[in-house]
Amino acid sequence: MSGRSTRWAVFSLALSSLLAALGTSIANVALPNLALVFHTSFQQIQWVLLAYLLAITSVIVSIGSLGDLLGRRRLLLTGLALFTLASGLCASASSLGLLIFSRALQGLAAAVMMALSMALVAETVPKEKSGSAMGLLGSMSALGTALGPSLGGLLLAQFGWQALFWVQMPLGFLSLLLATRFLPLDGTRLKTDSTQFDPLGSLLLALTLGSFSLAMTIGRGNFGVSNVALLLLSLVGLQLFIQAERKARSPLLRLALFRDYRLSAGLTMSSLVSSVVMASLVIGPFYLSGALDLDITTVGLVMACGPIVAALVGVPAGSLVDRYGTQSISVAGLLFMGTGCLAMVLLPIALGVPAYLLSLAFITAGYAAFQAANNTAVMARARAEQSGLISGMLNLSRNLGLIIGASLMAAVFAFGAATQNLLLATPAALVRGLHMSFAFATALIFIALLIACVSHALRKK
């Protein structure tokens, strides 16, 4: 490929990464508005976000194997086409059910775009330039996450909620055109045991996560018999998933790897901290608009500050990891997150937006530092032939945390507010909900710190 064609190919992959990240964050700011439009509860409207996350989490580990079977370029083009179509379906949805279904389709496509964009860099870019190309993809993904709330707030205020999805269609179509034109054709691939797809594992994972999410979101804040039944169903699903993975020829998760306590610790901590960050993205719109009485444009701008801080801290944090080691920066990041969560609980509401921004900055800066250190530590445990698998497990653990944050943490928020309709909740009730949810988040960060310390002690021994 010529230099010009390579640059355009990389741009198409970077745009794919941006779109997948944008899909995660752009709808969050609209959750209160969507609850009004569709005359539904906070618990039900969460599924606009959960459907997207569940779809990604259920298949993202399998996408690499599917790409080997079907061709990475072909599968990426299919994903881009599906994402573009699903964006249009979201924008034209006439009911909440149709919107949730369309968001699930968007999530399936986003999983393809996330997983294959990085894989295709190695086939497209010369080895000596792959680092800068990977950096561009990471920056575009961070930009998409940061752009979502601010762009979503502006579009929602000016054009209505449909504009949040209409805007993704031309971007998806542009990425599809560029990828079709400039990505190299798929070569012949050898089919090995590692390129087998695990449909049963993917299905059981989706059913398990779906049951857990339903248990956390039905009942309008009241935890009753149906919630308990769904929670038990998710535990049964987890057991069936583990049994299926033990017997699968090419499992989603190689359970034997969890015998490495440092790998297990890293993946567990990744889930815990991701749940805290996602909680701020779900709870934020309701608290900022309901308790602080901000207009939707300002809500979007305030929410965008968190991802922006994380993007700015990410690169320096990587340098600090190289200088001081993974353990020190992991613990420092967790301490920053814990400080931010405590500030959410203790700072008085009279301080308003500045207090919220300060707390959010500590949480997201700590998250960026922790992720840089933890990802480095986890990947250092992987042999060359396991790097793709370990990377997939990191993605899975992060997405599991996002689902926990969007369901369990949001349920704690609704319980703390002690109301069946958050749209009608008083500012005092929303403040109680915020305090309870971030007190719970502080406990999760403390557990992560405990895991980090125990893991370090075992390593020294």
C-alpha positions in Angstrom: 0.0 0.0 0.0 1.1 3.6 -0.7 1.7 6.0 2.2 -1.4 7.9 1.3 -3.6 4.8 1.2 -2.2 3.6 4.5 -3.0 7.0 6.1 -6.6 6.8 4.9 -6.9 3.2 6.1 -5.7 4.1 9.5 -8.1 7.1 9.6 -11.0 4.8 8.8 -10.0 2.5 11.7 -9.5 5.5 14.0 -13.0 6.7 13.1 -14.4 3.3 13.8 -12.9 3.4 17.3 -14.3 6.9 17.9 -17.8 5.8 16.8 -17.8 2.8 19.1 -16.8 4.9 22.1 -19.2 7.7 21.1 -22.0 5.2 21.2 -21.2 4.4 24.8 -21.3 7.9 26.1 -23.6 10.0 23.8 -26.9 8.6 25.1 -26.2 9.0 28.8 -26.9 12.7 28.9 -30.3 12.1 27.3 -31.5 9.5 29.8 -33.7 11.9 31.8 -35.2 13.3 28.6 -35.9 9.9 27.2 -37.6 8.8 30.4 -40.0 11.8 29.9 -40.5 11.1 26.2 -41.3 7.4 26.6 -43.2 8.0 29.9 -41.1 5.4 31.7 -39.0 4.9 34.9 -35.3 5.4 35.6 -34.9 1.6 35.9 -36.4 1.0 32.5 -34.6 3.8 30.7 -31.2 2.4 31.9 -31.7 -0.3 29.3 -30.9 2.3 26.5 -27.4 2.1 27.9 -27.4 -1.5 29.2 -28.5 -3.0 25.9 -25.5 -1.5 24.2 -23.1 -2.7 26.9 -24.5 -6.2 27.1 -24.2 -6.7 23.4 -20.6 -5.6 23.4 -19.6 -7.7 26.4 -21.3 -10.8 25.2 -19.4 -11.0 21.9 -16.2 -8.9 22.1 -14.0 -11.8 23.2 -15.2 -13.9 20.3 -14.7 -11.3 17.6 -11.1 -12.1 17.1 -11.9 -15.7 16.3 -14.8 -14.7 14.1 -12.5 -12.4 12.2 -10.1 -15.3 11.6 -12.9 -17.4 10.3 -14.7 -14.9 8.1 -12.0 -12.4 7.3 -11.2 -9.3 9.5 -11.8 -6.8 6.7 -15.1 -8.4 5.7 -16.3 -8.6 9.3 -15.3 -5.0 10.0 -17.2 -3.7 7.0 -20.3 -5.7 8.1 -20.0 -4.1 11.6 -19.7 -0.6 10.2 -22.8 -1.2 7.9 -24.7 -2.6 10.9 -23.7 0.3 13.1 -24.9 2.8 10.5 -28.2 1.1 10.0 -28.8 0.6 13.7 -28.1 4.3 14.3 -30.9 5.1 11.9 -33.2 2.6 13.6 -32.4 4.2 17.0 -33.3 7.7 15.7 -36.6 6.6 14.2 -37.7 4.3 17.1 -41.3 5.0 18.0 -41.2 3.1 21.3 -38.7 2.3 24.1 -38.7 -1.4 23.1 -37.6 -0.6 19.5 -35.0 1.9 20.8 -33.5 -0.8 23.2 -33.5 -3.4 20.4 -31.8 -1.0 18.0 -29.2 -0.1 20.7 -28.4 -3.8 21.1 -27.7 -4.0 17.4 -25.5 -1.0 17.7 -23.6 -2.7 20.5 -23.0 -5.8 18.4 -21.6 -3.7 15.7 -19.5 -1.6 18.1 -17.9 -4.8 19.5 -16.7 -5.7 16.0 -15.4 -2.1 15.5 -13.6 -2.1 18.8 -12.0 -5.5 18.5 -11.0 -5.5 14.8 -9.8 -1.9 14.5 -6.6 -2.7 16.5 -6.2 -6.1 14.9 -6.2 -4.6 11.4 -3.6 -2.0 12.3 -1.0 -4.8 12.3 -2.0 -5.8 8.7 -2.2 -2.2 7.4 0.7 -0.2 9.0 4.4 -1.0 8.7 5.8 -2.4 12.0 8.0 0.6 12.7 4.9 2.9 12.6 2.4 0.6 14.4 3.0 2.3 17.8 1.9 5.7 16.5 -1.1 4.1 14.8 -2.1 2.4 18.0 -1.7 5.7 19.9 -4.0 7.4 17.3 -6.7 4.7 17.9 -6.5 5.1 21.6 -6.7 8.9 21.4 -9.7 8.7 19.1 -11.5 6.3 21.5 -10.8 8.6 24.4 -12.0 11.5 22.2 -15.3 9.7 21.4 -15.9 9.0 25.1 -15.2 12.7 26.0 -17.2 14.1 23.0 -20.3 12.1 23.8 -21.8 14.0 26.7 -21.0 17.5 25.4 -22.1 16.8 21.8 -25.1 14.9 23.1 -26.1 17.9 25.3 -25.8 20.4 22.5 -27.8 18.2 20.0 -30.4 17.4 22.6 -31.0 21.0 23.4 -31.2 22.2 19.8 -32.7 19.3 17.8 -34.2 16.7 20.2 -33.0 13.2 21.2 -33.2 11.7 17.7 -30.3 13.9 16.7 -28.0 11.9 19.0 -28.4 9.0 16.7 -28.8 10.7 13.3 -25.4 12.3 13.7 -23.8 8.8 14.0 -25.1 7.8 10.6 -23.0 10.0 8.3 -19.9 9.2 10.4 -20.5 5.5 10.1 -21.1 5.8 6.4 -17.9 7.8 5.9 -15.9 5.2 7.9 -17.5 2.4 5.8 -16.6 4.1 2.5 -13.0 4.7 3.6 -12.6 1.2 4.9 -14.0 -0.3 1.7 -11.7 1.8 -0.4 -8.4 1.6 1.5 -8.2 -1.4 3.8 -6.3 -4.3 2.2 -8.2 -7.4 1.1 -8.3 -10.4 3.5 -5.6 -12.9 2.9 -5.9 -16.6 3.2 -5.9 -17.7 6.9 -5.1 -21.0 8.4 -7.9 -22.4 10.5 -6.7 -23.7 13.8 -8.3 -24.6 17.1 -7.8 -21.0 18.2 -10.1 -19.8 15.5 -13.2 -21.7 16.6 -16.2 -19.7 17.8 -17.8 -20.5 21.1 -21.6 -19.8 20.5 -22.8 -21.6 23.6 -20.4 -19.6 25.8 -21.4 -16.3 24.2 -25.1 -17.2 24.7 -24.8 -18.2 28.3 -22.7 -15.1 29.1 -25.4 -12.9 27.5 -28.2 -14.6 29.4 -26.3 -14.4 32.7 -25.5 -10.7 32.4 -29.0 -10.0 31.1 -30.6 -11.8 34.1 -28.3 -9.9 36.5 -29.1 -6.5 34.8 -32.9 -7.3 34.9 -32.6 -8.2 38.6 -31.1 -4.7 39.2 -33.6 -2.7 37.1 -37.1 -4.1 37.4 -39.5 -3.2 40.2 -39.1 0.6 40.2 -36.6 0.5 43.0 -38.3 -2.2 45.1 -36.4 -5.4 45.4 -39.0 -8.1 45.4 -39.6 -11.8 44.5 -39.0 -11.2 40.8 -35.6 -9.5 41.5 -34.5 -12.4 43.7 -35.6 -15.0 41.1 -33.6 -13.2 38.4 -30.6 -12.9 40.6 -30.7 -16.7 41.3 -31.1 -17.3 37.6 -28.0 -15.3 36.9 -26.1 -17.4 39.4 -27.3 -20.6 37.7 -26.3 -19.1 34.4 -22.9 -18.3 35.7 -22.4 -21.9 36.8 -23.6 -23.2 33.4 -21.2 -20.8 31.7 -18.3 -22.1 33.8 -19.2 -25.7 33.0 -19.5 -24.9 29.3 -16.2 -23.1 29.2 -14.5 -26.1 30.8 -15.8 -28.4 28.0 -15.5 -26.0 25.0 -12.9 -26.7 22.4 -12.1 -23.0 22.1 -13.6 -21.3 25.1 -14.3 -17.6 25.5 -12.3 -17.7 28.8 -9.5 -20.1 29.6 -10.4 -20.7 33.2 -7.0 -22.2 34.0 -5.5 -18.7 33.6 -7.4 -17.6 36.7 -5.0 -19.8 38.8 -2.5 -17.0 38.4 -3.5 -14.8 41.4 -2.0 -11.7 39.9 -4.0 -12.0 36.7 -7.2 -12.7 38.7 -6.5 -9.7 40.9 -5.9 -7.4 38.0 -9.1 -8.4 36.2 -11.1 -8.1 39.4 -9.8 -4.7 40.2 -10.5 -3.6 36.6 -14.1 -4.5 37.0 -14.5 -2.7 40.3 -13.0 0.6 39.2 -14.9 0.6 35.9 -18.2 0.2 37.7 -17.4 3.3 39.7 -16.7 5.4 36.6 -19.8 4.2 34.8 -21.9 5.0 37.9 -20.9 8.7 37.5 -22.0 8.6 33.8 -25.5 7.1 34.7 -26.2 9.0 37.9 -24.7 12.3 36.7 -27.5 13.5 34.4 -30.2 13.0 37.0 -28.2 14.6 39.8 -27.0 17.6 37.7 -30.4 18.4 36.2 -32.6 17.5 39.2 -30.5 18.5 42.2 -28.4 21.3 40.7 -31.0 22.5 38.2 -28.6 22.7 35.2 -29.9 22.9 31.7 -29.2 20.0 29.4 -26.3 21.7 27.5 -24.5 22.5 30.8 -25.1 18.9 32.0 -23.3 17.6 28.9 -20.4 20.0 29.3 -20.0 19.0 33.0 -20.2 15.3 32.2 -17.6 15.7 29.5 -15.0 17.0 32.0 -14.5 13.5 33.4 -13.4 11.8 30.1 -11.3 14.8 29.2 -9.4 14.5 32.5 -8.9 10.8 31.9 -7.6 11.4 28.3 -5.2 14.1 29.5 -3.8 12.0 32.4 -3.5 8.7 30.4 -0.2 9.5 28.6 1.6 11.0 31.6 0.4 8.1 33.7 2.0 5.6 31.3 5.4 7.4 31.8 4.9 7.3 35.6 4.3 3.5 35.4 7.6 3.1 33.5 9.4 5.2 36.1 7.8 4.0 39.4 6.4 0.6 38.6 2.9 -0.8 38.3 2.2 -1.4 42.0 2.9 2.2 43.1 0.8 3.8 40.4 -2.0 1.3 40.8 -2.3 2.1 44.5 -2.0 5.9 43.8 -4.7 5.7 41.2 -7.0 3.8 43.6 -6.3 6.4 46.4 -7.3 9.2 44.0 -10.5 7.4 43.1 -11.3 6.8 46.7 -10.7 10.4 47.5 -13.0 11.5 44.7 -15.8 9.1 45.9 -15.5 10.4 49.4 -15.7 14.0 48.2 -18.9 13.1 46.4 -20.3 12.0 49.7 -18.9 14.7 52.0 -18.8 18.0 50.0 -21.9 20.1 50.6 -24.4 20.6 47.8 -24.0 24.3 48.4 -20.7 24.2 46.6 -22.7 23.0 43.5 -20.9 22.3 40.2 -17.3 23.1 41.4 -17.6 20.4 44.1 -19.0 17.9 41.6 -16.2 18.7 39.1 -13.5 18.4 41.7 -14.8 15.0 42.8 -15.2 13.8 39.3 -11.7 15.0 38.3 -10.2 12.9 41.2 -12.2 9.8 40.2 -11.3 10.0 36.5 -7.7 11.0 36.9 -7.3 8.1 39.4 -9.0 5.8 36.9 -6.7 6.7 34.1 -3.6 6.2 36.3 -4.9 2.8 37.6 -5.8 1.5 34.1 -2.3 2.4 32.8 -0.7 0.6 35.6 -3.1 -2.4 35.8 -3.2 -3.0 32.1 0.6 -3.0 32.0 0.8 -5.4 34.9 -1.7 -7.8 33.4 -0.3 -7.8 29.9 3.2 -8.4 31.4 1.9 -11.8 32.7 0.9 -12.9 29.2 3.2 -15.0 27.0 3.4 -14.0 23.3 0.8 -16.6 22.2 -1.6 -15.5 24.9 -1.5 -11.7 24.4 -4.6 -11.5 22.3 -6.5 -13.7 24.8 -5.4 -11.7 27.8 -6.2 -8.5 26.1 -9.7 -9.8 25.4 -10.1 -10.8 29.0 -9.1 -7.2 30.1 -11.8 -5.8 27.7 -14.3 -8.3 29.2 -13.5 -7.4 32.8 -13.8 -3.7 32.0 -17.2 -4.1 30.3 -18.4 -6.3 33.1 -17.6 -3.4 35.4 -19.5 -1.0 33.1 -22.6 -3.2 33.3 -22.3 -3.4 37.1 -22.0 0.4 37.3 -25.0 0.9 35.0 -27.2 -1.6 36.9 -26.2 -2.3 40.5 -24.7 1.2 41.2 -27.8 2.8 39.6 -30.0 0.6 41.7 -28.2 1.9 44.9 -28.8 5.4 43.7 -32.5 4.8 43.2 -32.7 3.1 46.6 -31.0 6.0 48.3 -33.3 8.5 46.7 -36.2 6.4 48.1 -38.6 7.3 45.3 -40.2 5.4 42.4 -39.9 8.2 40.0 -36.5 10.0 39.9 -37.9 12.6 37.5 -40.2 13.8 40.2 -37.7 13.4 43.0 -36.8 16.4 45.2 -33.2 17.8 45.2 -32.8 16.4 48.7 -33.8 12.9 47.6 -31.3 13.0 44.7 -28.6 14.2 47.0 -29.3 11.2 49.3 -29.1 8.9 46.3 -25.8 10.4 45.2 -24.4 10.0 48.7 -25.4 6.4 49.1 -24.2 5.4 45.7 -20.8 6.9 46.1 -20.5 5.6 49.7 -21.0 2.2 48.1 -18.4 3.2 45.4 -15.9 4.1 48.1 -16.4 0.5 49.5 -15.7 -1.0 46.1 -12.5 1.1 45.8 -11.4 0.0 49.3 -11.9 -3.7 48.2 -9.8 -3.0 45.1 -7.1 -1.5 47.4 -7.2 -4.5 49.6 -6.8 -6.8 46.6 -3.8 -4.8 45.4 -2.1 -4.9 48.7 -2.7 -8.7 49.2 -1.5 -9.4 45.6 1.7 -7.4 46.3 2.3 -9.2 49.6 1.9 -12.6 47.9 4.3 -11.5 45.1 6.9 -10.4 47.6 6.5 -13.7 49.5 
